[in-house]
């Protein structure tokens, strides 16, 4: 049975409401690699990124996980239920499973305003994906000192840097036009 680790991260420009989502899908066994043996180029060469418009940081975090799951479906085709671990530094994504009962029982209506939640459809889609795949969410501490990095933190720091770099390039190229 193939088991995978999926790393996701985002970088957003709130003023322009655009952001970059990125993901890296690796065999779970890759996490047994000594962190000193993982090179930035090997991570950036496998990283997939996508530009999202009309987004916010919260929205982009969920959009990126859903896009990564959809986009990596073929690579994970022979994987069994529960064979995927998603690594994220997003408090929103990490907390969605804990919040599921409350969100579904309120039918995704905000308690204070009585209005539907802005990201209700994204949350529903996230829960559908969870029900289909049974993935495990793992919270990564973002922006920790490099000398304290284990394998997961080293991989995640490379993903984070590449996503931020891609956003900067995207903003630079759109400013030129």
N, CA and C atoms as a LAMMPS dump frame, in Angstrom:
ITEM: TIMESTEP
0
ITEM: NUMBER OF ATOMS
531
ITEM: BOX BOUNDS ff ff ff
-5.0000000000000000e+02 5.0000000000000000e+02
-5.0000000000000000e+02 5.0000000000000000e+02
-5.0000000000000000e+02 5.0000000000000000e+02
ITEM: ATOMS id mol type element x y z
1 1 1 N 0.849 -1.183 0
2 1 2 C 0 0 0
3 1 3 C 0.894 1.246 0
4 2 1 N 0.62 2.148 -0.905
5 2 2 C 1.365 3.399 -0.967
6 2 3 C 0.808 4.401 0.034
7 3 1 N 1.715 4.995 0.786
8 3 2 C 1.341 6.027 1.744
9 3 3 C 2.074 7.302 1.345
10 4 1 N 1.395 8.445 1.524
11 4 2 C 1.951 9.711 1.068
12 4 3 C 1.882 10.788 2.133
13 5 1 N 2.807 11.739 1.994
14 5 2 C 2.803 12.972 2.789
15 5 3 C 2.562 14.116 1.815
16 6 1 N 1.601 14.954 2.155
17 6 2 C 1.244 16.11 1.331
18 6 3 C 1.506 17.362 2.151
19 7 1 N 2.442 18.198 1.685
20 7 2 C 2.764 19.455 2.344
21 7 3 C 2.068 20.571 1.582
22 8 1 N 1.33 21.426 2.283
23 8 2 C 0.664 22.56 1.628
24 8 3 C 1.016 23.85 2.355
25 9 1 N 1.144 24.916 1.569
26 9 2 C 1.373 26.231 2.148
27 9 3 C 0.897 27.286 1.166
28 10 1 N 0.677 28.491 1.677
29 10 2 C 0.191 29.587 0.84
30 10 3 C 0.931 30.869 1.177
31 11 1 N 0.852 31.799 0.233
32 11 2 C 1.322 33.151 0.461
33 11 3 C 0.329 34.061 -0.246
34 12 1 N -0.136 35.088 0.463
35 12 2 C -1.211 35.915 -0.082
36 12 3 C -0.857 37.394 0.012
37 13 1 N -1.34 38.147 -0.967
38 13 2 C -1.257 39.6 -0.931
39 13 3 C -2.682 40.086 -0.68
40 14 1 N -3.009 40.458 0.56
41 14 2 C -4.392 40.807 0.891
42 14 3 C -4.912 42.046 0.162
43 15 1 N -4.035 42.999 -0.119
44 15 2 C -4.479 44.218 -0.804
45 15 3 C -4.983 43.901 -2.215
46 16 1 N -4.295 42.996 -2.893
47 16 2 C -4.675 42.651 -4.27
48 16 3 C -5.566 41.414 -4.34
49 17 1 N -5.774 40.782 -3.181
50 17 2 C -6.621 39.59 -3.072
51 17 3 C -6.172 38.472 -4
52 18 1 N -4.848 38.337 -4.142
53 18 2 C -4.311 37.215 -4.896
54 18 3 C -3.313 36.478 -4.023
55 19 1 N -3.156 35.208 -4.33
56 19 2 C -2.229 34.415 -3.551
57 19 3 C -1.742 33.226 -4.34
58 20 1 N -0.698 32.631 -3.827
59 20 2 C -0.128 31.425 -4.405
60 20 3 C -0.337 30.294 -3.403
61 21 1 N -0.865 29.205 -3.909
62 21 2 C -0.954 27.984 -3.134
63 21 3 C 0.069 27.01 -3.685
64 22 1 N 0.694 26.258 -2.811
65 22 2 C 1.679 25.286 -3.257
66 22 3 C 1.549 23.991 -2.486
67 23 1 N 1.936 22.907 -3.172
68 23 2 C 1.946 21.629 -2.472
69 23 3 C 3.086 20.758 -2.969
70 24 1 N 3.487 19.86 -2.096
71 24 2 C 4.504 18.87 -2.391
72 24 3 C 3.968 17.526 -1.93
73 25 1 N 3.904 16.581 -2.85
74 25 2 C 3.47 15.227 -2.515
75 25 3 C 4.683 14.313 -2.607
76 26 1 N 4.982 13.63 -1.507
77 26 2 C 6.119 12.706 -1.468
78 26 3 C 5.669 11.409 -0.803
79 27 1 N 6.371 10.313 -1.122
80 27 2 C 6.074 9.074 -0.394
81 27 3 C 6.332 9.296 1.098
82 28 1 N 5.514 8.712 1.924
83 28 2 C 5.669 8.884 3.366
84 28 3 C 7.063 8.436 3.827
85 29 1 N 7.624 7.476 3.144
86 29 2 C 8.966 6.993 3.499
87 29 3 C 10.029 8.083 3.364
88 30 1 N 9.77 9.108 2.539
89 30 2 C 10.717 10.225 2.38
90 30 3 C 10.953 10.942 3.711
91 31 1 N 9.985 10.857 4.611
92 31 2 C 10.122 11.533 5.906
93 31 3 C 11.15 10.85 6.806
94 32 1 N 11.625 9.671 6.387
95 32 2 C 12.686 8.991 7.129
96 32 3 C 14.075 9.496 6.74
97 33 1 N 14.145 10.375 5.748
98 33 2 C 15.411 10.934 5.279
99 33 3 C 15.987 11.871 6.347
100 34 1 N 17.276 11.817 6.518
101 34 2 C 17.944 12.744 7.429
102 34 3 C 17.726 14.162 6.899
103 35 1 N 17.314 15.113 7.758
104 35 2 C 17.032 16.466 7.279
105 35 3 C 18.217 17.114 6.558
106 36 1 N 19.436 16.788 6.963
107 36 2 C 20.615 17.37 6.322
108 36 3 C 20.802 16.878 4.889
109 37 1 N 20.133 15.785 4.538
110 37 2 C 20.256 15.223 3.192
111 37 3 C 19.169 15.71 2.236
112 38 1 N 18.303 16.58 2.708
113 38 2 C 17.222 17.096 1.865
114 38 3 C 17.641 18.458 1.336
115 39 1 N 17.733 18.566 0.03
116 39 2 C 18.165 19.794 -0.62
117 39 3 C 16.964 20.589 -1.113
118 40 1 N 17.122 21.902 -1.077
119 40 2 C 16.046 22.795 -1.524
120 40 3 C 15.643 22.508 -2.974
121 41 1 N 16.615 22.261 -3.845
122 41 2 C 16.323 22.01 -5.254
123 41 3 C 15.472 20.76 -5.452
124 42 1 N 15.692 19.739 -4.625
125 42 2 C 14.9 18.517 -4.778
126 42 3 C 13.443 18.764 -4.39
127 43 1 N 13.223 19.652 -3.448
128 43 2 C 11.859 20.005 -3.048
129 43 3 C 11.239 20.943 -4.083
130 44 1 N 11.945 21.995 -4.455
131 44 2 C 11.37 22.972 -5.381
132 44 3 C 11.107 22.361 -6.75
133 45 1 N 11.889 21.358 -7.137
134 45 2 C 11.67 20.695 -8.414
135 45 3 C 10.382 19.896 -8.481
136 46 1 N 9.867 19.492 -7.322
137 46 2 C 8.634 18.702 -7.273
138 46 3 C 7.417 19.527 -6.831
139 47 1 N 7.666 20.746 -6.389
140 47 2 C 6.595 21.589 -5.862
141 47 3 C 5.665 22.056 -6.978
142 48 1 N 4.382 21.983 -6.728
143 48 2 C 3.377 22.495 -7.671
144 48 3 C 2.782 23.759 -7.054
145 49 1 N 2.635 24.802 -7.879
146 49 2 C 2.041 26.049 -7.389
147 49 3 C 0.928 26.485 -8.321
148 50 1 N 0.056 27.296 -7.765
149 50 2 C -1.068 27.829 -8.536
150 50 3 C -1.424 29.196 -7.975
151 51 1 N -1.762 30.108 -8.875
152 51 2 C -2.202 31.441 -8.478
153 51 3 C -3.721 31.425 -8.305
154 52 1 N -4.186 31.992 -7.209
155 52 2 C -5.614 32.115 -6.931
156 52 3 C -5.937 33.603 -6.836
157 53 1 N -7.056 34.003 -7.4
158 53 2 C -7.475 35.403 -7.3
159 53 3 C -8.749 35.497 -6.469
160 54 1 N -9.065 36.724 -6.064
161 54 2 C -10.244 36.976 -5.214
162 54 3 C -10.242 36.036 -4.007
163 55 1 N -9.151 36.062 -3.272
164 55 2 C -8.998 35.151 -2.15
165 55 3 C -8.485 35.892 -0.917
166 56 1 N -8.481 35.202 0.179
167 56 2 C -7.935 35.685 1.448
168 56 3 C -7.072 34.56 2.01
169 57 1 N -6.356 34.819 3.086
170 57 2 C -5.471 33.784 3.62
171 57 3 C -6.254 32.547 4.068
172 58 1 N -7.352 32.746 4.785
173 58 2 C -8.16 31.617 5.252
174 58 3 C -8.715 30.833 4.073
175 59 1 N -9.3 31.539 3.141
176 59 2 C -9.885 30.895 1.964
177 59 3 C -8.811 30.162 1.166
178 60 1 N -7.659 30.804 0.991
179 60 2 C -6.591 30.223 0.191
180 60 3 C -6.035 28.945 0.811
181 61 1 N -5.95 28.889 2.126
182 61 2 C -5.454 27.676 2.785
183 61 3 C -6.331 26.476 2.429
184 62 1 N -7.655 26.652 2.503
185 62 2 C -8.567 25.545 2.194
186 62 3 C -8.574 25.264 0.694
187 63 1 N -8.595 26.326 -0.119
188 63 2 C -8.55 26.14 -1.577
189 63 3 C -7.319 25.328 -1.99
190 64 1 N -6.191 25.617 -1.384
191 64 2 C -4.948 24.943 -1.746
192 64 3 C -4.984 23.469 -1.386
193 65 1 N -5.482 23.139 -0.204
194 65 2 C -5.586 21.727 0.177
195 65 3 C -6.505 20.998 -0.802
196 66 1 N -7.65 21.589 -1.123
197 66 2 C -8.588 20.935 -2.043
198 66 3 C -7.988 20.783 -3.439
199 67 1 N -7.313 21.823 -3.927
200 67 2 C -6.659 21.744 -5.228
201 67 3 C -5.575 20.669 -5.217
202 68 1 N -4.78 20.62 -4.158
203 68 2 C -3.71 19.625 -4.055
204 68 3 C -4.283 18.207 -4.057
205 69 1 N -5.37 18.01 -3.333
206 69 2 C -5.991 16.683 -3.305
207 69 3 C -6.496 16.287 -4.684
208 70 1 N -7.138 17.214 -5.357
209 70 2 C -7.658 16.94 -6.705
210 70 3 C -6.51 16.737 -7.695
211 71 1 N -5.521 17.598 -7.648
212 71 2 C -4.431 17.578 -8.617
213 71 3 C -3.516 16.362 -8.441
214 72 1 N -3.435 15.828 -7.245
215 72 2 C -2.537 14.688 -6.982
216 72 3 C -3.278 13.352 -6.992
217 73 1 N -4.534 13.382 -7.41
218 73 2 C -5.36 12.164 -7.374
219 73 3 C -4.723 10.996 -8.133
220 74 1 N -4.199 11.261 -9.323
221 74 2 C -3.6 10.189 -10.127
222 74 3 C -2.408 9.56 -9.427
223 75 1 N -1.57 10.392 -8.835
224 75 2 C -0.382 9.884 -8.146
225 75 3 C -0.75 9.02 -6.941
226 76 1 N -1.903 9.299 -6.345
227 76 2 C -2.348 8.559 -5.166
228 76 3 C -3.361 7.479 -5.511
229 77 1 N -3.557 7.186 -6.785
230 77 2 C -4.649 6.32 -7.243
231 77 3 C -4.683 4.949 -6.571
232 78 1 N -3.538 4.361 -6.324
233 78 2 C -3.537 3.02 -5.725
234 78 3 C -3.374 3.048 -4.205
235 79 1 N -3.693 4.179 -3.608
236 79 2 C -3.579 4.318 -2.153
237 79 3 C -4.893 3.946 -1.478
238 80 1 N -4.765 3.416 -0.305
239 80 2 C -5.942 3.019 0.466
240 80 3 C -6.445 4.184 1.32
241 81 1 N -7.652 4.054 1.783
242 81 2 C -8.262 5.006 2.702
243 81 3 C -7.343 5.162 3.91
244 82 1 N -7.086 6.396 4.3
245 82 2 C -6.263 6.661 5.478
246 82 3 C -4.765 6.642 5.217
247 83 1 N -4.353 6.599 3.949
248 83 2 C -2.925 6.491 3.643
249 83 3 C -2.26 7.833 3.33
250 84 1 N -2.968 8.928 3.573
251 84 2 C -2.439 10.253 3.269
252 84 3 C -2.336 11.082 4.548
253 85 1 N -1.168 11.721 4.719
254 85 2 C -0.964 12.652 5.818
255 85 3 C -0.742 14.028 5.219
256 86 1 N -1.523 15.011 5.672
257 86 2 C -1.4 16.376 5.17
258 86 3 C -0.704 17.224 6.233
259 87 1 N 0.395 17.862 5.828
260 87 2 C 1.177 18.715 6.715
261 87 3 C 0.884 20.169 6.366
262 88 1 N 0.459 20.942 7.354
263 88 2 C 0.092 22.335 7.134
264 88 3 C 0.422 23.155 8.372
265 89 1 N 0.666 24.451 8.16
266 89 2 C 0.82 25.348 9.304
267 89 3 C -0.455 26.166 9.506
268 90 1 N -1.491 25.857 8.744
269 90 2 C -2.75 26.602 8.807
270 90 3 C -3.601 26.168 9.995
271 91 1 N -3.835 27.103 10.895
272 91 2 C -4.716 26.828 12.025
273 91 3 C -6.134 26.547 11.531
274 92 1 N -6.557 27.255 10.486
275 92 2 C -7.896 27.052 9.926
276 92 3 C -8.066 25.616 9.431
277 93 1 N -7.172 25.172 8.563
278 93 2 C -7.277 23.816 8.008
279 93 3 C -7.168 22.788 9.121
280 94 1 N -6.19 22.965 9.994
281 94 2 C -5.985 22.001 11.07
282 94 3 C -7.215 21.905 11.978
283 95 1 N -7.912 23.011 12.187
284 95 2 C -9.066 23.02 13.083
285 95 3 C -10.38 22.592 12.451
286 96 1 N -10.409 22.406 11.138
287 96 2 C -11.686 22.099 10.489
288 96 3 C -12.317 20.792 10.971
289 97 1 N -11.529 19.771 11.178
290 97 2 C -12.119 18.501 11.632
291 97 3 C -12.704 18.644 13.033
292 98 1 N -12.03 19.388 13.882
293 98 2 C -12.533 19.626 15.242
294 98 3 C -13.827 20.437 15.207
295 99 1 N -13.941 21.325 14.228
296 99 2 C -15.107 22.207 14.123
297 99 3 C -16.281 21.582 13.354
298 100 1 N -16.089 20.414 12.796
299 100 2 C -17.084 19.832 11.891
300 100 3 C -18.469 19.71 12.51
301 101 1 N -18.554 19.134 13.678
302 101 2 C -19.868 18.914 14.297
303 101 3 C -20.62 20.228 14.474
304 102 1 N -19.94 21.245 14.969
305 102 2 C -20.581 22.546 15.174
306 102 3 C -20.998 23.206 13.875
307 103 1 N -20.152 23.116 12.862
308 103 2 C -20.47 23.735 11.573
309 103 3 C -21.646 23.043 10.896
310 104 1 N -21.643 21.726 10.932
311 104 2 C -22.737 21.017 10.262
312 104 3 C -24.042 21.147 11.042
313 105 1 N -23.978 21.151 12.367
314 105 2 C -25.219 21.267 13.141
315 105 3 C -25.854 22.649 12.997
316 106 1 N -25.035 23.668 12.739
317 106 2 C -25.575 25.017 12.536
318 106 3 C -25.876 25.27 11.057
319 107 1 N -25.678 24.243 10.234
320 107 2 C -25.869 24.344 8.785
321 107 3 C -25.027 25.483 8.202
322 108 1 N -23.828 25.661 8.756
323 108 2 C -22.854 26.646 8.284
324 108 3 C -23.381 28.084 8.378
325 109 1 N -24.173 28.328 9.403
326 109 2 C -24.716 29.666 9.658
327 109 3 C -23.963 30.258 10.853
328 110 1 N -23.513 31.503 10.726
329 110 2 C -22.8 32.173 11.813
330 110 3 C -23.762 32.443 12.965
331 111 1 N -23.314 32.155 14.168
332 111 2 C -24.174 32.343 15.348
333 111 3 C -24.502 33.81 15.589
334 112 1 N -23.511 34.67 15.476
335 112 2 C -23.729 36.094 15.78
336 112 3 C -24.611 36.795 14.764
337 113 1 N -24.293 36.617 13.483
338 113 2 C -25.008 37.378 12.451
339 113 3 C -26.206 36.65 11.884
340 114 1 N -26.2 35.332 11.988
341 114 2 C -27.28 34.565 11.383
342 114 3 C -27.115 34.399 9.875
343 115 1 N -25.983 34.853 9.33
344 115 2 C -25.712 34.744 7.899
345 115 3 C -24.908 33.481 7.605
346 116 1 N -25.022 32.969 6.383
347 116 2 C -24.19 31.817 6.003
348 116 3 C -22.709 32.187 6.09
349 117 1 N -21.884 31.232 6.495
350 117 2 C -20.447 31.459 6.571
351 117 3 C -19.89 31.692 5.172
352 118 1 N -18.95 32.604 5.062
353 118 2 C -18.387 32.981 3.767
354 118 3 C -17.754 31.796 3.041
355 119 1 N -17.176 30.88 3.769
356 119 2 C -16.46 29.764 3.146
357 119 3 C -17.189 28.431 3.324
358 120 1 N -18.491 28.498 3.516
359 120 2 C -19.277 27.293 3.797
360 120 3 C -19.085 26.22 2.727
361 121 1 N -19.133 26.596 1.461
362 121 2 C -19.001 25.584 0.404
363 121 3 C -17.619 24.938 0.404
364 122 1 N -16.582 25.726 0.671
365 122 2 C -15.237 25.158 0.772
366 122 3 C -15.16 24.155 1.923
367 123 1 N -15.763 24.506 3.053
368 123 2 C -15.755 23.597 4.202
369 123 3 C -16.489 22.309 3.877
370 124 1 N -17.634 22.399 3.212
371 124 2 C -18.385 21.197 2.822
372 124 3 C -17.527 20.301 1.917
373 125 1 N -16.866 20.916 0.95
374 125 2 C -16.026 20.16 0.023
375 125 3 C -14.86 19.513 0.761
376 126 1 N -14.292 20.228 1.714
377 126 2 C -13.205 19.686 2.532
378 126 3 C -13.68 18.442 3.283
379 127 1 N -14.856 18.513 3.894
380 127 2 C -15.379 17.367 4.645
381 127 3 C -15.695 16.19 3.728
382 128 1 N -16.17 16.466 2.519
383 128 2 C -16.406 15.391 1.549
384 128 3 C -15.09 14.699 1.202
385 129 1 N -14.04 15.497 0.981
386 129 2 C -12.732 14.93 0.674
387 129 3 C -12.222 14.09 1.841
388 130 1 N -12.424 14.579 3.059
389 130 2 C -11.999 13.815 4.227
390 130 3 C -12.743 12.484 4.297
391 131 1 N -14.048 12.513 4.054
392 131 2 C -14.839 11.283 4.104
393 131 3 C -14.383 10.277 3.047
394 132 1 N -13.961 10.764 1.893
395 132 2 C -13.501 9.88 0.814
396 132 3 C -12.115 9.315 1.08
397 133 1 N -11.224 10.132 1.669
398 133 2 C -9.812 9.749 1.776
399 133 3 C -9.361 9.356 3.179
400 134 1 N -10.016 9.901 4.201
401 134 2 C -9.621 9.605 5.569
402 134 3 C -8.221 10.073 5.902
403 135 1 N -7.831 11.238 5.388
404 135 2 C -6.472 11.731 5.622
405 135 3 C -6.27 12.161 7.072
406 136 1 N -5.009 12.237 7.449
407 136 2 C -4.603 12.707 8.773
408 136 3 C -4.017 14.095 8.608
409 137 1 N -4.453 15.037 9.409
410 137 2 C -3.896 16.39 9.39
411 137 3 C -2.809 16.499 10.454
412 138 1 N -1.665 17.039 10.065
413 138 2 C -0.551 17.218 10.977
414 138 3 C -0.192 18.7 10.976
415 139 1 N -0.206 19.304 12.155
416 139 2 C 0.108 20.733 12.304
417 139 3 C 1.615 20.898 12.375
418 140 1 N 2.12 21.762 11.498
419 140 2 C 3.551 22.06 11.446
420 140 3 C 3.749 23.449 12.039
421 141 1 N 4.785 23.591 12.842
422 141 2 C 5.138 24.909 13.35
423 141 3 C 5.89 25.635 12.25
424 142 1 N 5.322 26.726 11.79
425 142 2 C 5.964 27.484 10.716
426 142 3 C 7.03 28.409 11.254
427 143 1 N 7.981 28.73 10.419
428 143 2 C 9.015 29.74 10.694
429 143 3 C 9.798 29.463 11.973
430 144 1 N 10.242 28.218 12.121
431 144 2 C 11.091 27.892 13.268
432 144 3 C 12.559 28.008 12.866
433 145 1 N 13.456 28.189 13.834
434 145 2 C 14.882 28.339 13.514
435 145 3 C 15.423 27.101 12.778
436 146 1 N 16.217 27.319 11.747
437 146 2 C 16.714 26.236 10.896
438 146 3 C 17.482 25.17 11.689
439 147 1 N 18.216 25.601 12.709
440 147 2 C 19.012 24.619 13.462
441 147 3 C 18.147 23.635 14.252
442 148 1 N 16.872 23.934 14.433
443 148 2 C 15.996 23.029 15.176
444 148 3 C 15.131 22.175 14.248
445 149 1 N 15.354 22.258 12.949
446 149 2 C 14.503 21.545 11.999
447 149 3 C 14.704 20.035 12.018
448 150 1 N 13.578 19.331 12.121
449 150 2 C 13.593 17.91 11.83
450 150 3 C 13.251 17.776 10.345
451 151 1 N 13.064 16.579 9.86
452 151 2 C 12.808 16.369 8.431
453 151 3 C 11.549 17.093 7.975
454 152 1 N 10.459 16.968 8.722
455 152 2 C 9.195 17.606 8.34
456 152 3 C 9.37 19.123 8.28
457 153 1 N 9.985 19.707 9.299
458 153 2 C 10.164 21.161 9.326
459 153 3 C 11.083 21.641 8.204
460 154 1 N 12.086 20.856 7.873
461 154 2 C 12.993 21.249 6.785
462 154 3 C 12.239 21.257 5.45
463 155 1 N 11.492 20.2 5.184
464 155 2 C 10.705 20.142 3.945
465 155 3 C 9.724 21.303 3.917
466 156 1 N 9.026 21.512 5.027
467 156 2 C 8.017 22.567 5.061
468 156 3 C 8.649 23.946 4.853
469 157 1 N 9.826 24.168 5.408
470 157 2 C 10.465 25.479 5.237
471 157 3 C 10.817 25.726 3.772
472 158 1 N 11.215 24.675 3.049
473 158 2 C 11.498 24.826 1.621
474 158 3 C 10.214 25.128 0.845
475 159 1 N 9.136 24.425 1.185
476 159 2 C 7.84 24.679 0.532
477 159 3 C 7.421 26.123 0.79
478 160 1 N 7.512 26.563 2.03
479 160 2 C 7.144 27.924 2.414
480 160 3 C 7.942 28.96 1.618
481 161 1 N 9.262 28.789 1.553
482 161 2 C 10.103 29.757 0.843
483 161 3 C 9.778 29.812 -0.648
484 162 1 N 9.544 28.658 -1.244
485 162 2 C 9.248 28.619 -2.682
486 162 3 C 7.89 29.261 -2.981
487 163 1 N 6.915 29.048 -2.13
488 163 2 C 5.594 29.649 -2.332
489 163 3 C 5.691 31.169 -2.204
490 164 1 N 6.407 31.651 -1.198
491 164 2 C 6.584 33.102 -1.043
492 164 3 C 7.343 33.702 -2.224
493 165 1 N 8.372 32.99 -2.695
494 165 2 C 9.145 33.455 -3.847
495 165 3 C 8.253 33.524 -5.096
496 166 1 N 7.404 32.538 -5.282
497 166 2 C 6.51 32.523 -6.447
498 166 3 C 5.526 33.682 -6.388
499 167 1 N 5.005 33.991 -5.207
500 167 2 C 4.109 35.144 -5.086
501 167 3 C 4.848 36.431 -5.434
502 168 1 N 6.054 36.59 -4.939
503 168 2 C 6.836 37.8 -5.231
504 168 3 C 7.07 37.937 -6.73
505 169 1 N 7.377 36.835 -7.395
506 169 2 C 7.584 36.866 -8.842
507 169 3 C 6.29 37.223 -9.573
508 170 1 N 5.196 36.678 -9.093
509 170 2 C 3.886 36.95 -9.693
510 170 3 C 3.538 38.433 -9.546
511 171 1 N 3.781 38.992 -8.38
512 171 2 C 3.505 40.398 -8.145
513 171 3 C 4.42 41.293 -8.978
514 172 1 N 5.697 40.897 -9.082
515 172 2 C 6.643 41.671 -9.902
516 172 3 C 6.234 41.682 -11.372
517 173 1 N 5.839 40.516 -11.877
518 173 2 C 5.497 40.448 -13.304
519 173 3 C 4.196 41.17 -13.596
520 174 1 N 3.258 41.187 -12.656
521 174 2 C 2 41.924 -12.904
522 174 3 C 2.21 43.427 -12.754
523 175 1 N 3.218 43.829 -11.986
524 175 2 C 3.514 45.253 -11.85
525 175 3 C 4.165 45.799 -13.119
526 176 1 N 4.816 44.921 -13.872
527 176 2 C 5.464 45.321 -15.116
528 176 3 C 4.469 45.578 -16.242
529 177 1 N 3.233 45.119 -16.067
530 177 2 C 2.251 45.245 -17.145
531 177 3 C 1.316 46.399 -16.929
